[in-house]
């Protein structure tokens, strides 16, 4: 059984609000025994029973298979939490490019077509096809420099396609989305 309310404190360690007060927003209740939901193969053993809203605030190193070197590489990209990884504009853009690349017909852009993704691409890549962009290094995305390519390569990410398909980013995104639907008191 977990705590019901935070102790009177200067700052609540759960919701990060200033005190002194009793924080009831972070009240935790043990799950009814009939619940089967678990993410045991996603997070390290230490975090298996934690609430999703708490897990997304952890370092990505809490994901099963990521360690301190991965954490260093992600910190170089200013990603410090699972939520930040899952909502990263670079991951989201890479994923969207990968999905739509499958709908692209090579050499068949209609005359006068106005669609573009210039707001996320480095200038040199603005006229490329989605398939070409997928094969590019992550620094083809606006805001990522060659230094980011080095950091991402430590994670096995050498192309935008690799970023789009990186399971840790997908897990992080899923955790962040589902954390929004978590009920603190298990109510419906």
C-alpha positions in Angstrom: 0.0 0.0 0.0 1.3 3.4 -0.9 0.9 6.8 0.9 -2.5 8.4 0.8 -1.3 12.0 1.0 2.1 13.7 0.9 3.5 14.9 4.2 3.3 18.6 5.0 6.4 19.8 3.1 7.9 22.9 1.4 7.4 21.1 -2.0 5.4 18.1 -3.0 7.7 15.5 -4.5 4.9 14.1 -6.7 3.3 17.2 -8.3 6.1 19.7 -7.6 3.8 22.3 -6.2 5.1 24.6 -3.4 3.8 24.0 0.1 3.4 23.7 3.0 0.2 21.7 2.4 -1.1 18.2 2.2 -1.1 17.1 -1.5 -4.1 14.9 -2.2 -3.5 15.0 -6.0 -0.7 12.4 -5.7 -2.7 10.0 -3.5 -2.0 6.5 -4.6 -4.1 3.5 -4.1 -3.2 -0.1 -4.7 -4.7 -1.6 -7.8 -7.6 -4.0 -7.4 -6.2 -7.5 -7.7 -8.2 -8.1 -11.0 -6.1 -5.6 -13.0 -3.8 -7.4 -15.5 -2.2 -4.3 -17.2 1.6 -4.2 -16.9 4.6 -2.8 -18.8 7.1 -5.2 -17.3 9.1 -5.6 -20.5 9.3 -1.9 -21.1 10.7 -0.5 -17.8 13.4 -1.7 -15.5 12.3 -4.0 -12.7 12.6 -1.2 -10.1 9.8 0.7 -11.9 7.4 -2.0 -12.9 4.6 -1.2 -10.4 4.9 2.6 -10.6 2.1 4.8 -11.9 2.5 5.9 -15.6 2.4 9.5 -14.6 5.5 8.9 -12.4 7.3 6.8 -15.0 7.1 9.5 -17.7 9.0 11.8 -15.4 11.9 9.4 -15.1 15.1 9.4 -17.1 14.9 7.4 -20.3 17.5 5.1 -18.6 14.5 3.7 -16.7 13.5 2.0 -20.0 14.6 -1.6 -20.2 17.7 -1.8 -22.4 18.8 1.8 -22.0 21.7 2.7 -19.7 24.0 5.5 -18.7 25.6 5.9 -22.2 22.1 6.3 -23.7 21.2 8.8 -21.1 24.4 10.8 -22.0 23.5 10.8 -25.7 19.9 11.9 -25.0 21.0 14.6 -22.6 23.2 16.0 -25.4 19.9 16.4 -27.3 18.2 18.1 -24.3 16.0 15.0 -23.6 16.0 14.3 -19.9 12.7 12.4 -19.3 10.7 9.6 -20.9 8.0 12.2 -21.6 10.4 14.5 -23.4 11.6 11.6 -25.5 8.1 10.5 -26.4 7.0 14.0 -27.4 10.2 15.0 -29.2 9.4 16.9 -32.3 12.2 15.1 -34.1 10.8 11.7 -33.3 7.3 12.8 -34.2 8.4 14.3 -37.5 10.5 11.2 -38.4 7.6 8.9 -37.6 5.2 11.0 -39.7 7.7 11.1 -42.6 8.1 7.3 -42.4 4.3 6.8 -42.5 3.7 9.0 -45.4 6.8 7.8 -47.4 4.8 4.7 -48.1 2.2 6.7 -49.9 4.6 8.6 -52.1 4.8 7.9 -55.8 8.3 8.6 -57.1 8.5 11.4 -59.7 4.7 12.0 -59.6 4.4 15.3 -57.7 1.6 17.3 -59.4 2.6 20.6 -61.1 2.0 23.5 -58.8 1.7 21.3 -55.7 2.0 23.3 -52.5 2.7 20.6 -49.9 6.1 20.9 -48.0 7.6 20.2 -44.6 10.1 23.1 -44.7 9.5 23.9 -41.1 11.2 20.7 -39.9 13.9 20.2 -42.6 17.3 21.7 -43.1 17.3 23.9 -46.2 19.4 21.5 -48.2 16.6 18.8 -47.8 13.5 20.9 -48.6 13.2 19.6 -52.2 13.9 15.9 -51.4 11.3 13.1 -51.6 10.1 11.5 -48.4 12.0 8.4 -49.2 15.2 10.4 -49.7 14.6 12.2 -46.4 14.2 8.8 -44.6 17.7 7.8 -45.8 19.2 11.1 -44.6 21.1 11.5 -41.3 19.1 13.0 -38.5 20.8 16.4 -39.0 18.6 16.8 -42.1 16.0 17.8 -39.5 16.0 21.5 -38.8 17.7 22.1 -35.4 19.8 19.0 -35.3 23.5 19.6 -36.0 26.3 17.1 -36.9 26.9 16.8 -33.1 23.4 15.4 -32.8 24.2 12.8 -35.5 27.2 11.7 -33.3 25.0 11.4 -30.2 22.2 9.5 -32.0 24.7 7.1 -33.6 25.7 6.0 -30.1 22.0 4.8 -29.8 22.2 3.0 -33.2 20.3 5.8 -35.0 22.0 6.8 -38.2 19.1 7.8 -40.4 15.7 9.5 -40.0 14.2 6.1 -40.7 16.1 4.7 -37.7 14.8 7.5 -35.5 11.2 6.8 -36.8 11.5 3.2 -35.8 13.5 3.4 -32.6 11.5 1.3 -30.1 12.5 3.4 -27.1 11.0 6.5 -28.6 7.9 4.6 -29.5 7.6 3.2 -25.9 8.1 6.7 -24.5 5.4 8.1 -26.8 3.0 5.4 -25.7 3.8 5.9 -22.0 3.3 9.6 -22.4 -0.1 9.2 -24.2 -1.4 6.6 -21.8 -0.3 8.5 -18.7 -2.8 11.2 -19.7 -5.6 8.6 -19.2 -4.4 7.2 -15.9 -6.9 7.5 -13.0 -5.2 8.2 -9.7 -7.9 6.5 -7.7 -8.8 3.9 -10.3 -12.1 5.5 -11.0 -13.6 5.3 -14.5 
